[in-house]
């Protein structure tokens, strides 16, 4: 699937503008906009070539860990990266044909970048990915179980949900 570069650029510009509109002219907004650039690049690559490139996601993971830890010293970015990446690693080990290691590394990046809000990102990605999965199963029947779909775009969409709505959603889910 070919993705229009101008469309991808417009998507990132819209996300970056939204980051600055929501978070103000702050370091938080700049970090959010850079994270969104990673999401757009990985989404385009996964849609076009069905890979999540290490040359994008590994430096993004290291950068997110460093920046988020400098911004707020503590273990949250590292623990969220380990938790999200570990959860997806387990899924990849259980069913290797279902998930690639690029998705595992992308989940780790999301944890480092979003912190505890990564829970919202992973949940939203899972729910969003059900839509095409169900459509494929309805259309192709049992043979649809063998059809692969790129998961990084759903992780990216879930990350955007978490970026802008993560805290309120977590508060709502966890309130007694």
CNS distance restraints for C-alpha pairs under 8 A (distance, minus, plus):
assign (resid   1 and name CA) (resid  47 and name CA) 5.96 0.50 0.50
assign (resid   1 and name CA) (resid  48 and name CA) 4.90 0.50 0.50
assign (resid   1 and name CA) (resid  49 and name CA) 7.85 0.50 0.50
assign (resid   2 and name CA) (resid  47 and name CA) 7.39 0.50 0.50
assign (resid   2 and name CA) (resid  48 and name CA) 5.43 0.50 0.50
assign (resid   3 and name CA) (resid   7 and name CA) 7.56 0.50 0.50
assign (resid   3 and name CA) (resid   8 and name CA) 7.36 0.50 0.50
assign (resid   3 and name CA) (resid  44 and name CA) 6.24 0.50 0.50
assign (resid   3 and name CA) (resid  47 and name CA) 7.33 0.50 0.50
assign (resid   3 and name CA) (resid  48 and name CA) 6.70 0.50 0.50
assign (resid   4 and name CA) (resid   8 and name CA) 6.30 0.50 0.50
assign (resid   5 and name CA) (resid   9 and name CA) 6.07 0.50 0.50
assign (resid   6 and name CA) (resid  10 and name CA) 6.06 0.50 0.50
assign (resid   7 and name CA) (resid  11 and name CA) 6.12 0.50 0.50
assign (resid   8 and name CA) (resid  12 and name CA) 6.28 0.50 0.50
assign (resid   8 and name CA) (resid  40 and name CA) 6.55 0.50 0.50
assign (resid   8 and name CA) (resid  41 and name CA) 7.97 0.50 0.50
assign (resid   8 and name CA) (resid  44 and name CA) 7.29 0.50 0.50
assign (resid   9 and name CA) (resid  13 and name CA) 6.09 0.50 0.50
assign (resid  10 and name CA) (resid  14 and name CA) 6.05 0.50 0.50
assign (resid  11 and name CA) (resid  15 and name CA) 6.19 0.50 0.50
assign (resid  11 and name CA) (resid  40 and name CA) 7.41 0.50 0.50
assign (resid  12 and name CA) (resid  16 and name CA) 5.93 0.50 0.50
assign (resid  12 and name CA) (resid  36 and name CA) 6.55 0.50 0.50
assign (resid  12 and name CA) (resid  37 and name CA) 5.94 0.50 0.50
assign (resid  12 and name CA) (resid  40 and name CA) 6.34 0.50 0.50
assign (resid  13 and name CA) (resid  17 and name CA) 5.99 0.50 0.50
assign (resid  14 and name CA) (resid  18 and name CA) 6.07 0.50 0.50
assign (resid  15 and name CA) (resid  19 and name CA) 6.18 0.50 0.50
assign (resid  15 and name CA) (resid  33 and name CA) 6.82 0.50 0.50
assign (resid  15 and name CA) (resid  36 and name CA) 6.55 0.50 0.50
assign (resid  16 and name CA) (resid  20 and name CA) 6.47 0.50 0.50
assign (resid  16 and name CA) (resid  29 and name CA) 7.97 0.50 0.50
assign (resid  16 and name CA) (resid  32 and name CA) 7.52 0.50 0.50
assign (resid  16 and name CA) (resid  33 and name CA) 4.54 0.50 0.50
assign (resid  16 and name CA) (resid  34 and name CA) 7.82 0.50 0.50
assign (resid  16 and name CA) (resid  36 and name CA) 6.95 0.50 0.50
assign (resid  17 and name CA) (resid  21 and name CA) 6.05 0.50 0.50
assign (resid  17 and name CA) (resid  33 and name CA) 7.93 0.50 0.50
assign (resid  18 and name CA) (resid  22 and name CA) 5.97 0.50 0.50
assign (resid  19 and name CA) (resid  23 and name CA) 5.78 0.50 0.50
assign (resid  19 and name CA) (resid  24 and name CA) 7.51 0.50 0.50
assign (resid  19 and name CA) (resid  29 and name CA) 5.16 0.50 0.50
assign (resid  19 and name CA) (resid  30 and name CA) 7.61 0.50 0.50
assign (resid  19 and name CA) (resid  32 and name CA) 6.19 0.50 0.50
assign (resid  19 and name CA) (resid  33 and name CA) 5.95 0.50 0.50
assign (resid  20 and name CA) (resid  24 and name CA) 4.76 0.50 0.50
assign (resid  20 and name CA) (resid  25 and name CA) 5.69 0.50 0.50
assign (resid  20 and name CA) (resid  26 and name CA) 7.53 0.50 0.50
assign (resid  20 and name CA) (resid  29 and name CA) 5.17 0.50 0.50
assign (resid  20 and name CA) (resid  30 and name CA) 7.44 0.50 0.50
assign (resid  20 and name CA) (resid  33 and name CA) 7.84 0.50 0.50
assign (resid  21 and name CA) (resid  25 and name CA) 7.99 0.50 0.50
assign (resid  22 and name CA) (resid  29 and name CA) 7.85 0.50 0.50
assign (resid  22 and name CA) (resid 164 and name CA) 7.98 0.50 0.50
assign (resid  23 and name CA) (resid  28 and name CA) 6.68 0.50 0.50
assign (resid  23 and name CA) (resid  29 and name CA) 5.26 0.50 0.50
assign (resid  24 and name CA) (resid  29 and name CA) 6.44 0.50 0.50
assign (resid  25 and name CA) (resid  29 and name CA) 6.41 0.50 0.50
assign (resid  25 and name CA) (resid  30 and name CA) 7.78 0.50 0.50
assign (resid  26 and name CA) (resid  30 and name CA) 6.47 0.50 0.50
assign (resid  27 and name CA) (resid  31 and name CA) 6.11 0.50 0.50
assign (resid  28 and name CA) (resid  32 and name CA) 6.06 0.50 0.50
assign (resid  29 and name CA) (resid  33 and name CA) 6.03 0.50 0.50
assign (resid  30 and name CA) (resid  34 and name CA) 6.18 0.50 0.50
assign (resid  31 and name CA) (resid  35 and name CA) 6.13 0.50 0.50
assign (resid  32 and name CA) (resid  36 and name CA) 6.19 0.50 0.50
assign (resid  32 and name CA) (resid 163 and name CA) 7.61 0.50 0.50
assign (resid  33 and name CA) (resid  37 and name CA) 6.32 0.50 0.50
assign (resid  34 and name CA) (resid  38 and name CA) 6.53 0.50 0.50
assign (resid  35 and name CA) (resid  39 and name CA) 6.39 0.50 0.50
assign (resid  35 and name CA) (resid  60 and name CA) 7.85 0.50 0.50
assign (resid  35 and name CA) (resid 113 and name CA) 7.16 0.50 0.50
assign (resid  36 and name CA) (resid  40 and name CA) 6.22 0.50 0.50
assign (resid  36 and name CA) (resid 160 and name CA) 7.69 0.50 0.50
assign (resid  37 and name CA) (resid  41 and name CA) 6.19 0.50 0.50
assign (resid  38 and name CA) (resid  42 and name CA) 6.04 0.50 0.50
assign (resid  38 and name CA) (resid  56 and name CA) 7.07 0.50 0.50
assign (resid  38 and name CA) (resid  57 and name CA) 7.39 0.50 0.50
assign (resid  38 and name CA) (resid  60 and name CA) 7.16 0.50 0.50
assign (resid  39 and name CA) (resid  43 and name CA) 5.97 0.50 0.50
assign (resid  39 and name CA) (resid 153 and name CA) 7.88 0.50 0.50
assign (resid  39 and name CA) (resid 156 and name CA) 5.29 0.50 0.50
assign (resid  40 and name CA) (resid  44 and name CA) 6.15 0.50 0.50
assign (resid  40 and name CA) (resid 156 and name CA) 7.53 0.50 0.50
assign (resid  41 and name CA) (resid  45 and name CA) 6.23 0.50 0.50
assign (resid  41 and name CA) (resid  56 and name CA) 7.86 0.50 0.50
assign (resid  42 and name CA) (resid  46 and name CA) 5.98 0.50 0.50
assign (resid  42 and name CA) (resid  52 and name CA) 5.81 0.50 0.50
assign (resid  42 and name CA) (resid  53 and name CA) 7.17 0.50 0.50
assign (resid  42 and name CA) (resid  56 and name CA) 7.33 0.50 0.50
assign (resid  42 and name CA) (resid  57 and name CA) 7.72 0.50 0.50
assign (resid  42 and name CA) (resid 152 and name CA) 6.85 0.50 0.50
assign (resid  42 and name CA) (resid 153 and name CA) 7.69 0.50 0.50
assign (resid  43 and name CA) (resid  47 and name CA) 6.07 0.50 0.50
assign (resid  43 and name CA) (resid 152 and name CA) 5.76 0.50 0.50
assign (resid  43 and name CA) (resid 153 and name CA) 4.79 0.50 0.50
assign (resid  43 and name CA) (resid 156 and name CA) 6.93 0.50 0.50
assign (resid  44 and name CA) (resid  48 and name CA) 6.09 0.50 0.50
assign (resid  45 and name CA) (resid  49 and name CA) 5.63 0.50 0.50
assign (resid  45 and name CA) (resid  50 and name CA) 6.76 0.50 0.50
assign (resid  45 and name CA) (resid  51 and name CA) 6.37 0.50 0.50
assign (resid  45 and name CA) (resid  52 and name CA) 6.59 0.50 0.50
assign (resid  45 and name CA) (resid  53 and name CA) 7.54 0.50 0.50
assign (resid  46 and name CA) (resid  50 and name CA) 4.18 0.50 0.50
assign (resid  46 and name CA) (resid  51 and name CA) 4.74 0.50 0.50
assign (resid  46 and name CA) (resid  52 and name CA) 5.65 0.50 0.50
assign (resid  46 and name CA) (resid 150 and name CA) 6.12 0.50 0.50
assign (resid  46 and name CA) (resid 151 and name CA) 7.93 0.50 0.50
assign (resid  46 and name CA) (resid 152 and name CA) 6.38 0.50 0.50
assign (resid  46 and name CA) (resid 153 and name CA) 7.36 0.50 0.50
assign (resid  47 and name CA) (resid 150 and name CA) 6.37 0.50 0.50
assign (resid  47 and name CA) (resid 153 and name CA) 7.56 0.50 0.50
assign (resid  50 and name CA) (resid 150 and name CA) 6.12 0.50 0.50
assign (resid  51 and name CA) (resid 102 and name CA) 6.73 0.50 0.50
assign (resid  52 and name CA) (resid  56 and name CA) 7.87 0.50 0.50
assign (resid  52 and name CA) (resid  57 and name CA) 7.27 0.50 0.50
assign (resid  52 and name CA) (resid 102 and name CA) 4.72 0.50 0.50
assign (resid  52 and name CA) (resid 103 and name CA) 6.71 0.50 0.50
assign (resid  52 and name CA) (resid 106 and name CA) 7.59 0.50 0.50
assign (resid  52 and name CA) (resid 152 and name CA) 7.25 0.50 0.50
assign (resid  53 and name CA) (resid  57 and name CA) 6.34 0.50 0.50
assign (resid  53 and name CA) (resid 102 and name CA) 6.76 0.50 0.50
assign (resid  54 and name CA) (resid  58 and name CA) 5.28 0.50 0.50
assign (resid  54 and name CA) (resid  59 and name CA) 7.90 0.50 0.50
assign (resid  54 and name CA) (resid 102 and name CA) 7.09 0.50 0.50
assign (resid  55 and name CA) (resid  59 and name CA) 6.73 0.50 0.50
assign (resid  56 and name CA) (resid  60 and name CA) 6.22 0.50 0.50
assign (resid  57 and name CA) (resid  61 and name CA) 5.97 0.50 0.50
assign (resid  57 and name CA) (resid 102 and name CA) 7.91 0.50 0.50
assign (resid  57 and name CA) (resid 105 and name CA) 6.69 0.50 0.50
assign (resid  57 and name CA) (resid 106 and name CA) 6.12 0.50 0.50
assign (resid  57 and name CA) (resid 109 and name CA) 6.92 0.50 0.50
assign (resid  58 and name CA) (resid  62 and name CA) 6.31 0.50 0.50
assign (resid  58 and name CA) (resid 105 and name CA) 7.13 0.50 0.50
assign (resid  58 and name CA) (resid 109 and name CA) 7.81 0.50 0.50
assign (resid  59 and name CA) (resid  63 and name CA) 5.92 0.50 0.50
assign (resid  60 and name CA) (resid  64 and name CA) 5.89 0.50 0.50
assign (resid  60 and name CA) (resid 109 and name CA) 6.63 0.50 0.50
assign (resid  61 and name CA) (resid  65 and name CA) 6.14 0.50 0.50
assign (resid  61 and name CA) (resid 105 and name CA) 7.79 0.50 0.50
assign (resid  61 and name CA) (resid 106 and name CA) 7.86 0.50 0.50
assign (resid  61 and name CA) (resid 108 and name CA) 6.90 0.50 0.50
assign (resid  61 and name CA) (resid 109 and name CA) 4.37 0.50 0.50
assign (resid  61 and name CA) (resid 110 and name CA) 7.88 0.50 0.50
assign (resid  61 and name CA) (resid 112 and name CA) 6.56 0.50 0.50
assign (resid  61 and name CA) (resid 113 and name CA) 7.65 0.50 0.50
assign (resid  62 and name CA) (resid  66 and name CA) 6.21 0.50 0.50
assign (resid  62 and name CA) (resid 109 and name CA) 7.98 0.50 0.50
assign (resid  63 and name CA) (resid  67 and name CA) 5.95 0.50 0.50
assign (resid  64 and name CA) (resid  68 and name CA) 5.72 0.50 0.50
assign (resid  64 and name CA) (resid 109 and name CA) 6.97 0.50 0.50
assign (resid  64 and name CA) (resid 112 and name CA) 5.57 0.50 0.50
assign (resid  64 and name CA) (resid 113 and name CA) 5.15 0.50 0.50
assign (resid  65 and name CA) (resid  69 and name CA) 5.90 0.50 0.50
assign (resid  65 and name CA) (resid  77 and name CA) 5.98 0.50 0.50
assign (resid  65 and name CA) (resid  78 and name CA) 6.52 0.50 0.50
assign (resid  65 and name CA) (resid 112 and name CA) 5.18 0.50 0.50
assign (resid  65 and name CA) (resid 113 and name CA) 6.95 0.50 0.50
assign (resid  66 and name CA) (resid  70 and name CA) 6.10 0.50 0.50
assign (resid  67 and name CA) (resid  71 and name CA) 6.06 0.50 0.50
assign (resid  68 and name CA) (resid  72 and name CA) 6.12 0.50 0.50
assign (resid  68 and name CA) (resid  73 and name CA) 7.70 0.50 0.50
assign (resid  68 and name CA) (resid  77 and name CA) 6.52 0.50 0.50
assign (resid  68 and name CA) (resid 112 and name CA) 7.22 0.50 0.50
assign (resid  68 and name CA) (resid 113 and name CA) 6.76 0.50 0.50
assign (resid  69 and name CA) (resid  73 and name CA) 4.71 0.50 0.50
assign (resid  69 and name CA) (resid  74 and name CA) 6.25 0.50 0.50
assign (resid  69 and name CA) (resid  75 and name CA) 7.52 0.50 0.50
assign (resid  69 and name CA) (resid  77 and name CA) 6.57 0.50 0.50
assign (resid  75 and name CA) (resid  79 and name CA) 5.89 0.50 0.50
assign (resid  76 and name CA) (resid  80 and name CA) 5.82 0.50 0.50
assign (resid  76 and name CA) (resid 112 and name CA) 7.84 0.50 0.50
assign (resid  76 and name CA) (resid 115 and name CA) 5.77 0.50 0.50
assign (resid  76 and name CA) (resid 116 and name CA) 6.98 0.50 0.50
assign (resid  77 and name CA) (resid  81 and name CA) 6.03 0.50 0.50
assign (resid  77 and name CA) (resid 111 and name CA) 6.25 0.50 0.50
assign (resid  77 and name CA) (resid 112 and name CA) 4.25 0.50 0.50
assign (resid  77 and name CA) (resid 113 and name CA) 6.77 0.50 0.50
assign (resid  77 and name CA) (resid 114 and name CA) 7.43 0.50 0.50
assign (resid  77 and name CA) (resid 115 and name CA) 4.96 0.50 0.50
assign (resid  77 and name CA) (resid 116 and name CA) 7.84 0.50 0.50
assign (resid  78 and name CA) (resid  82 and name CA) 6.10 0.50 0.50
assign (resid  78 and name CA) (resid 111 and name CA) 7.57 0.50 0.50
assign (resid  78 and name CA) (resid 112 and name CA) 5.93 0.50 0.50
assign (resid  79 and name CA) (resid  83 and name CA) 5.91 0.50 0.50
assign (resid  79 and name CA) (resid 111 and name CA) 7.76 0.50 0.50
assign (resid  79 and name CA) (resid 112 and name CA) 7.91 0.50 0.50
assign (resid  80 and name CA) (resid  84 and name CA) 5.96 0.50 0.50
assign (resid  80 and name CA) (resid 108 and name CA) 7.41 0.50 0.50
assign (resid  80 and name CA) (resid 111 and name CA) 4.40 0.50 0.50
assign (resid  80 and name CA) (resid 112 and name CA) 5.96 0.50 0.50
assign (resid  80 and name CA) (resid 114 and name CA) 7.99 0.50 0.50
assign (resid  80 and name CA) (resid 115 and name CA) 5.30 0.50 0.50
assign (resid  80 and name CA) (resid 116 and name CA) 5.90 0.50 0.50
assign (resid  80 and name CA) (resid 118 and name CA) 7.03 0.50 0.50
assign (resid  81 and name CA) (resid  85 and name CA) 5.76 0.50 0.50
assign (resid  81 and name CA) (resid  86 and name CA) 7.98 0.50 0.50
assign (resid  81 and name CA) (resid 107 and name CA) 7.15 0.50 0.50
assign (resid  81 and name CA) (resid 108 and name CA) 4.13 0.50 0.50
assign (resid  81 and name CA) (resid 109 and name CA) 6.21 0.50 0.50
assign (resid  81 and name CA) (resid 110 and name CA) 6.85 0.50 0.50
assign (resid  81 and name CA) (resid 111 and name CA) 3.96 0.50 0.50
assign (resid  81 and name CA) (resid 112 and name CA) 4.71 0.50 0.50
assign (resid  81 and name CA) (resid 115 and name CA) 7.52 0.50 0.50
assign (resid  82 and name CA) (resid  86 and name CA) 5.49 0.50 0.50
assign (resid  82 and name CA) (resid 108 and name CA) 6.25 0.50 0.50
assign (resid  82 and name CA) (resid 111 and name CA) 7.44 0.50 0.50
assign (resid  83 and name CA) (resid  87 and name CA) 5.98 0.50 0.50
assign (resid  83 and name CA) (resid 108 and name CA) 7.57 0.50 0.50
assign (resid  83 and name CA) (resid 111 and name CA) 7.45 0.50 0.50
assign (resid  84 and name CA) (resid  88 and name CA) 6.38 0.50 0.50
assign (resid  84 and name CA) (resid 104 and name CA) 7.86 0.50 0.50
assign (resid  84 and name CA) (resid 107 and name CA) 5.39 0.50 0.50
assign (resid  84 and name CA) (resid 108 and name CA) 5.40 0.50 0.50
assign (resid  84 and name CA) (resid 110 and name CA) 7.65 0.50 0.50
assign (resid  84 and name CA) (resid 111 and name CA) 5.81 0.50 0.50
assign (resid  84 and name CA) (resid 118 and name CA) 7.18 0.50 0.50
assign (resid  84 and name CA) (resid 119 and name CA) 7.83 0.50 0.50
assign (resid  84 and name CA) (resid 122 and name CA) 7.94 0.50 0.50
assign (resid  85 and name CA) (resid  89 and name CA) 5.93 0.50 0.50
assign (resid  85 and name CA) (resid 104 and name CA) 5.08 0.50 0.50
assign (resid  85 and name CA) (resid 105 and name CA) 6.12 0.50 0.50
assign (resid  85 and name CA) (resid 106 and name CA) 7.60 0.50 0.50
assign (resid  85 and name CA) (resid 107 and name CA) 5.10 0.50 0.50
assign (resid  85 and name CA) (resid 108 and name CA) 4.16 0.50 0.50
assign (resid  85 and name CA) (resid 109 and name CA) 7.94 0.50 0.50
assign (resid  85 and name CA) (resid 111 and name CA) 7.60 0.50 0.50
assign (resid  86 and name CA) (resid  90 and name CA) 6.11 0.50 0.50
assign (resid  86 and name CA) (resid 104 and name CA) 7.53 0.50 0.50
assign (resid  86 and name CA) (resid 108 and name CA) 7.79 0.50 0.50
assign (resid  87 and name CA) (resid  91 and name CA) 6.51 0.50 0.50
assign (resid  88 and name CA) (resid  92 and name CA) 6.10 0.50 0.50
assign (resid  88 and name CA) (resid  99 and name CA) 7.99 0.50 0.50
assign (resid  88 and name CA) (resid 103 and name CA) 7.35 0.50 0.50
assign (resid  88 and name CA) (resid 104 and name CA) 5.10 0.50 0.50
assign (resid  88 and name CA) (resid 107 and name CA) 7.04 0.50 0.50
assign (resid  89 and name CA) (resid  93 and name CA) 6.10 0.50 0.50
assign (resid  89 and name CA) (resid 101 and name CA) 7.30 0.50 0.50
assign (resid  89 and name CA) (resid 104 and name CA) 5.60 0.50 0.50
assign (resid  90 and name CA) (resid  94 and name CA) 6.12 0.50 0.50
assign (resid  91 and name CA) (resid  95 and name CA) 6.13 0.50 0.50
assign (resid  91 and name CA) (resid  96 and name CA) 7.64 0.50 0.50
assign (resid  91 and name CA) (resid  99 and name CA) 7.13 0.50 0.50
assign (resid  92 and name CA) (resid  96 and name CA) 4.68 0.50 0.50
assign (resid  92 and name CA) (resid  97 and name CA) 7.59 0.50 0.50
assign (resid  92 and name CA) (resid  98 and name CA) 6.72 0.50 0.50
assign (resid  92 and name CA) (resid  99 and name CA) 5.10 0.50 0.50
assign (resid  92 and name CA) (resid 100 and name CA) 6.39 0.50 0.50
assign (resid  92 and name CA) (resid 101 and name CA) 7.10 0.50 0.50
assign (resid  92 and name CA) (resid 104 and name CA) 7.71 0.50 0.50
assign (resid  95 and name CA) (resid  99 and name CA) 7.12 0.50 0.50
assign (resid  96 and name CA) (resid 100 and name CA) 6.85 0.50 0.50
assign (resid  98 and name CA) (resid 148 and name CA) 7.50 0.50 0.50
assign (resid  99 and name CA) (resid 103 and name CA) 6.67 0.50 0.50
assign (resid  99 and name CA) (resid 104 and name CA) 7.94 0.50 0.50
assign (resid  99 and name CA) (resid 151 and name CA) 7.95 0.50 0.50
assign (resid 100 and name CA) (resid 104 and name CA) 6.83 0.50 0.50
assign (resid 101 and name CA) (resid 105 and name CA) 6.28 0.50 0.50
assign (resid 102 and name CA) (resid 106 and name CA) 6.06 0.50 0.50
assign (resid 103 and name CA) (resid 107 and name CA) 6.08 0.50 0.50
assign (resid 103 and name CA) (resid 151 and name CA) 7.11 0.50 0.50
assign (resid 103 and name CA) (resid 152 and name CA) 6.28 0.50 0.50
assign (resid 104 and name CA) (resid 108 and name CA) 6.36 0.50 0.50
assign (resid 105 and name CA) (resid 109 and name CA) 6.21 0.50 0.50
assign (resid 106 and name CA) (resid 110 and name CA) 6.20 0.50 0.50
assign (resid 106 and name CA) (resid 152 and name CA) 7.56 0.50 0.50
assign (resid 106 and name CA) (resid 155 and name CA) 7.98 0.50 0.50
assign (resid 107 and name CA) (resid 111 and name CA) 6.26 0.50 0.50
assign (resid 107 and name CA) (resid 122 and name CA) 7.88 0.50 0.50
assign (resid 107 and name CA) (resid 155 and name CA) 7.51 0.50 0.50
assign (resid 108 and name CA) (resid 112 and name CA) 6.29 0.50 0.50
assign (resid 109 and name CA) (resid 113 and name CA) 6.00 0.50 0.50
assign (resid 110 and name CA) (resid 114 and name CA) 5.65 0.50 0.50
assign (resid 110 and name CA) (resid 115 and name CA) 7.60 0.50 0.50
assign (resid 110 and name CA) (resid 118 and name CA) 6.11 0.50 0.50
assign (resid 110 and name CA) (resid 121 and name CA) 7.93 0.50 0.50
assign (resid 110 and name CA) (resid 159 and name CA) 6.95 0.50 0.50
assign (resid 111 and name CA) (resid 115 and name CA) 5.07 0.50 0.50
assign (resid 111 and name CA) (resid 116 and name CA) 7.01 0.50 0.50
assign (resid 111 and name CA) (resid 117 and name CA) 7.74 0.50 0.50
assign (resid 111 and name CA) (resid 118 and name CA) 5.20 0.50 0.50
assign (resid 114 and name CA) (resid 118 and name CA) 5.48 0.50 0.50
assign (resid 114 and name CA) (resid 159 and name CA) 7.84 0.50 0.50
assign (resid 114 and name CA) (resid 162 and name CA) 7.54 0.50 0.50
assign (resid 114 and name CA) (resid 163 and name CA) 6.86 0.50 0.50
assign (resid 117 and name CA) (resid 121 and name CA) 6.72 0.50 0.50
assign (resid 117 and name CA) (resid 162 and name CA) 5.80 0.50 0.50
assign (resid 117 and name CA) (resid 163 and name CA) 7.51 0.50 0.50
assign (resid 117 and name CA) (resid 166 and name CA) 5.11 0.50 0.50
assign (resid 117 and name CA) (resid 167 and name CA) 6.52 0.50 0.50
assign (resid 117 and name CA) (resid 170 and name CA) 7.32 0.50 0.50
assign (resid 118 and name CA) (resid 122 and name CA) 6.12 0.50 0.50
assign (resid 118 and name CA) (resid 159 and name CA) 7.13 0.50 0.50
assign (resid 118 and name CA) (resid 162 and name CA) 6.72 0.50 0.50
assign (resid 118 and name CA) (resid 166 and name CA) 7.90 0.50 0.50
assign (resid 119 and name CA) (resid 123 and name CA) 6.17 0.50 0.50
assign (resid 120 and name CA) (resid 124 and name CA) 5.94 0.50 0.50
assign (resid 120 and name CA) (resid 158 and name CA) 7.11 0.50 0.50
assign (resid 120 and name CA) (resid 159 and name CA) 7.71 0.50 0.50
assign (resid 120 and name CA) (resid 161 and name CA) 7.51 0.50 0.50
assign (resid 120 and name CA) (resid 162 and name CA) 5.38 0.50 0.50
assign (resid 120 and name CA) (resid 166 and name CA) 5.84 0.50 0.50
assign (resid 120 and name CA) (resid 169 and name CA) 7.34 0.50 0.50
assign (resid 120 and name CA) (resid 170 and name CA) 7.07 0.50 0.50
assign (resid 121 and name CA) (resid 125 and name CA) 5.98 0.50 0.50
assign (resid 121 and name CA) (resid 155 and name CA) 6.73 0.50 0.50
assign (resid 121 and name CA) (resid 157 and name CA) 7.74 0.50 0.50
assign (resid 121 and name CA) (resid 158 and name CA) 4.10 0.50 0.50
assign (resid 121 and name CA) (resid 159 and name CA) 4.53 0.50 0.50
assign (resid 121 and name CA) (resid 160 and name CA) 7.46 0.50 0.50
assign (resid 121 and name CA) (resid 161 and name CA) 6.50 0.50 0.50
assign (resid 121 and name CA) (resid 162 and name CA) 5.04 0.50 0.50
assign (resid 121 and name CA) (resid 166 and name CA) 7.69 0.50 0.50
assign (resid 122 and name CA) (resid 126 and name CA) 6.14 0.50 0.50
assign (resid 122 and name CA) (resid 155 and name CA) 6.59 0.50 0.50
assign (resid 122 and name CA) (resid 158 and name CA) 6.25 0.50 0.50
assign (resid 122 and name CA) (resid 159 and name CA) 7.57 0.50 0.50
assign (resid 123 and name CA) (resid 127 and name CA) 6.27 0.50 0.50
assign (resid 123 and name CA) (resid 158 and name CA) 7.31 0.50 0.50
assign (resid 124 and name CA) (resid 128 and name CA) 5.98 0.50 0.50
assign (resid 124 and name CA) (resid 155 and name CA) 7.94 0.50 0.50
assign (resid 124 and name CA) (resid 157 and name CA) 7.70 0.50 0.50
assign (resid 124 and name CA) (resid 158 and name CA) 4.72 0.50 0.50
assign (resid 124 and name CA) (resid 161 and name CA) 7.27 0.50 0.50
assign (resid 125 and name CA) (resid 129 and name CA) 6.00 0.50 0.50
assign (resid 125 and name CA) (resid 154 and name CA) 4.72 0.50 0.50
assign (resid 125 and name CA) (resid 155 and name CA) 4.90 0.50 0.50
assign (resid 125 and name CA) (resid 156 and name CA) 7.58 0.50 0.50
assign (resid 125 and name CA) (resid 157 and name CA) 6.50 0.50 0.50
assign (resid 125 and name CA) (resid 158 and name CA) 4.48 0.50 0.50
assign (resid 125 and name CA) (resid 159 and name CA) 7.76 0.50 0.50
assign (resid 126 and name CA) (resid 130 and name CA) 6.56 0.50 0.50
assign (resid 126 and name CA) (resid 154 and name CA) 7.37 0.50 0.50
assign (resid 126 and name CA) (resid 155 and name CA) 7.93 0.50 0.50
assign (resid 127 and name CA) (resid 131 and name CA) 7.52 0.50 0.50
assign (resid 128 and name CA) (resid 154 and name CA) 6.35 0.50 0.50
assign (resid 128 and name CA) (resid 158 and name CA) 7.77 0.50 0.50
assign (resid 129 and name CA) (resid 133 and name CA) 6.41 0.50 0.50
assign (resid 129 and name CA) (resid 151 and name CA) 7.37 0.50 0.50
assign (resid 129 and name CA) (resid 154 and name CA) 6.00 0.50 0.50
assign (resid 130 and name CA) (resid 134 and name CA) 5.86 0.50 0.50
assign (resid 131 and name CA) (resid 135 and name CA) 6.28 0.50 0.50
assign (resid 132 and name CA) (resid 136 and name CA) 6.00 0.50 0.50
assign (resid 133 and name CA) (resid 137 and name CA) 6.23 0.50 0.50
assign (resid 133 and name CA) (resid 149 and name CA) 7.97 0.50 0.50
assign (resid 134 and name CA) (resid 138 and name CA) 6.07 0.50 0.50
assign (resid 135 and name CA) (resid 139 and name CA) 6.08 0.50 0.50
assign (resid 136 and name CA) (resid 140 and name CA) 5.77 0.50 0.50
assign (resid 136 and name CA) (resid 141 and name CA) 7.56 0.50 0.50
assign (resid 136 and name CA) (resid 144 and name CA) 5.54 0.50 0.50
assign (resid 136 and name CA) (resid 147 and name CA) 7.72 0.50 0.50
assign (resid 137 and name CA) (resid 141 and name CA) 4.86 0.50 0.50
assign (resid 137 and name CA) (resid 142 and name CA) 6.59 0.50 0.50
assign (resid 137 and name CA) (resid 143 and name CA) 7.58 0.50 0.50
assign (resid 137 and name CA) (resid 144 and name CA) 4.78 0.50 0.50
assign (resid 137 and name CA) (resid 145 and name CA) 6.70 0.50 0.50
assign (resid 138 and name CA) (resid 144 and name CA) 7.96 0.50 0.50
assign (resid 139 and name CA) (resid 144 and name CA) 7.54 0.50 0.50
assign (resid 140 and name CA) (resid 144 and name CA) 4.84 0.50 0.50
assign (resid 141 and name CA) (resid 145 and name CA) 7.80 0.50 0.50
assign (resid 143 and name CA) (resid 147 and name CA) 7.41 0.50 0.50
assign (resid 151 and name CA) (resid 155 and name CA) 6.38 0.50 0.50
assign (resid 152 and name CA) (resid 156 and name CA) 6.03 0.50 0.50
assign (resid 153 and name CA) (resid 157 and name CA) 6.16 0.50 0.50
assign (resid 154 and name CA) (resid 158 and name CA) 6.04 0.50 0.50
assign (resid 155 and name CA) (resid 159 and name CA) 6.05 0.50 0.50
assign (resid 156 and name CA) (resid 160 and name CA) 6.33 0.50 0.50
assign (resid 157 and name CA) (resid 161 and name CA) 6.40 0.50 0.50
assign (resid 158 and name CA) (resid 162 and name CA) 6.19 0.50 0.50
assign (resid 159 and name CA) (resid 163 and name CA) 5.90 0.50 0.50
assign (resid 160 and name CA) (resid 164 and name CA) 6.34 0.50 0.50
assign (resid 161 and name CA) (resid 165 and name CA) 5.59 0.50 0.50
assign (resid 161 and name CA) (resid 166 and name CA) 6.65 0.50 0.50
assign (resid 162 and name CA) (resid 166 and name CA) 3.89 0.50 0.50
assign (resid 162 and name CA) (resid 167 and name CA) 7.57 0.50 0.50
assign (resid 165 and name CA) (resid 169 and name CA) 6.03 0.50 0.50
assign (resid 166 and name CA) (resid 170 and name CA) 6.04 0.50 0.50
assign (resid 167 and name CA) (resid 171 and name CA) 6.06 0.50 0.50
assign (resid 168 and name CA) (resid 172 and name CA) 6.07 0.50 0.50
assign (resid 169 and name CA) (resid 173 and name CA) 6.05 0.50 0.50
assign (resid 170 and name CA) (resid 174 and name CA) 5.94 0.50 0.50
assign (resid 171 and name CA) (resid 175 and name CA) 5.81 0.50 0.50
